[in-house]
Amino acid sequence: MFDGLLMLGGGLAHFFTPVSLFNIAWATLLGIVIGALPGLTATMGVALLVTLTYKMAPDQAILCLMCLYCGAIYGGSRTAILLSIPGTPASAATTLDGHPLALQGKAGTAMGLATTSSTLGTIVGIIALALIAPLLAEAALKFGTYEFFWLALFGVIISGQLTAIDDPLKGYIAGILGLLVAMVGMETLHAHQRFTFGISSLGGGVDLIPAMVGAFGFAEILGVMKRTAQARIISSGDRVIPRFSEVFQYKWTTIRSGLIGTFVGIVPGVGEDVGAWASYAAAKRVSKEKHMFGKGSQEGLIAAETGNSAVIPGAMIPTLTLALPGSAAAAVLIAAMFIHGIRPGPLLMTENPEFLYQIVAILLFSTIAMLIFGLTLTRPLLTVLQVPRERLMAVVYVLCVVGSFAITQRMFDVYVMVAFGIIGFILREMKYPMAPLVLGIILGDLLDLNLRRGLLLTNGDPSPFFTRPISAVICIIIILTILMSIPAVSKRVRSIFTRDRGDASAQG
């Protein structure tokens, strides 16, 4: 514990320099602007910025990417409140009560509450990150080839389940598509070419960054072009800084939503939008003002914003300790870490323990910057929303092309970006989630390598995948997850529990 505090102090001191503070300021502000602009997402922003950080020192590159990530998730609340259009998917739940408050002439109050809630939610997640990550990293050292195979499969399955709640099958299909894409190229054990169809450029596989830029950037450009005209912006004429009583009144909602958001972040590949909706649903369930939800409830707004911001530090827990991304943006961060020579995973706490506490320090500095910008630049930031989206999307398209080309200076990567943009747009129109697709690409290599390595170690005997204790537990969880996504099975289970509860109350 004392060593952890020393490393945290070292992390804070490391970034308390003029260069680092300047990078924190511009990256967080850029993230807020990206999040506030409908059509630009946190994942897209991080993916595009990765391509601009190659020449930076590793610590400064990760600093800029993390600050932009935090700022973008928070920035989405601006348009959610003022336009009833979530700037990012994470802010979809914020529209339910944020926009009604704006219509009541309380836009400034709503944005102030969103700012303080996001700050408190991130702080709850930061505490969990500092406490849980070292323990999980120590436990992960016991994981072998068989456990990592099941962990990779679990990440894809649970991501598909929770990001497509109405139709989990679509989530599973998206995840399998991602796994299939990851199979393209030269396999690592015997150097055989797979699914390249004679195209030499596919020999190295499909690079993650062009695929991510296409799926989240170019696809979003196509989606924005399809949508109708922008909505009218509501001004924020009232006070922005909330009273202490308004925040303290819902302290238990803040703590509960922060913990829910952190837990959602730990689940691989789920993301901030699920954290917001889960926190909002929990707050509504226990609230004494249920009738106000959806009509301008401050409690509902606080729950949604606390929940989505708490996911960010929560997502870094599996990202750093298991190399399993807790969200789509965290998947890009994993790629950025490898680019800059940082290896996330179980050995991180052994090889580079200071890095974990540097991430904690980055999140703290970013949260402070977010709070300052959020409370002082509310009205100036509204002018950003006046930019015609046609001009904005042209700039984004240029960044998508340049960012994809800059990685290896190959036009093939630009073609990959365009292809994934078109595929991503079609999948979105058909209501398929993007997160499982991206997670499948990220985890496909881990799943494939550990499956074949495990079979190689046992001369083709698959039994250790099912007989080792940790592997068996994860396998059972995966089977139950799939079974519970089948409507007939879940309905049957719920009816059994309801009947048992009714019998118990009758006997009582």
Secondary structure, DSSP 8 states (H G I E B T S, - for coil): -HHHHHHHHHHHHHH-SHHHHHHHHHHHHHHHHHHHSTT--HHHHHHHHHTT-TTS-HHHHHHHHHHHHHHHHHHHHHHHHHTS--SSGGGTTHHHHHHHHHHTT-HHHHHHHHHHHHHHHHHHHHHHHHHHHHHHHHHHTT--HHHHHHHHHHHHHHHHHHH-SS-HHHHHHHHHHHHHHHT-EE-TTT--EES-TT-GGGGG---HHHHHIIIIIIHHHHHHHHS----------S--S--HHHHHTTHHHHHHHHHHHHHHHHSTT--HHHHHHHHHHHHHHH-S-GGGTTTT-HHHHHHHHHHHHHHHHHHHHHHHHTS--SSHHHHHHHHHHHHTT---STTHHHH-HHHHHHHHHHHHHHHHHHHHHHHHSHHHHHGGGGS-HHHHHHHHHHHHHHHHHHHHS-HHHHHHHHHHHHHHHHHHHTT--SHHHHHHHHHHHHHHHHHHHHHHHTTT--THHHHSHHHHHHHHHHHHHHHHTSHHHHHHHHHHHHHHHHHHHHH-
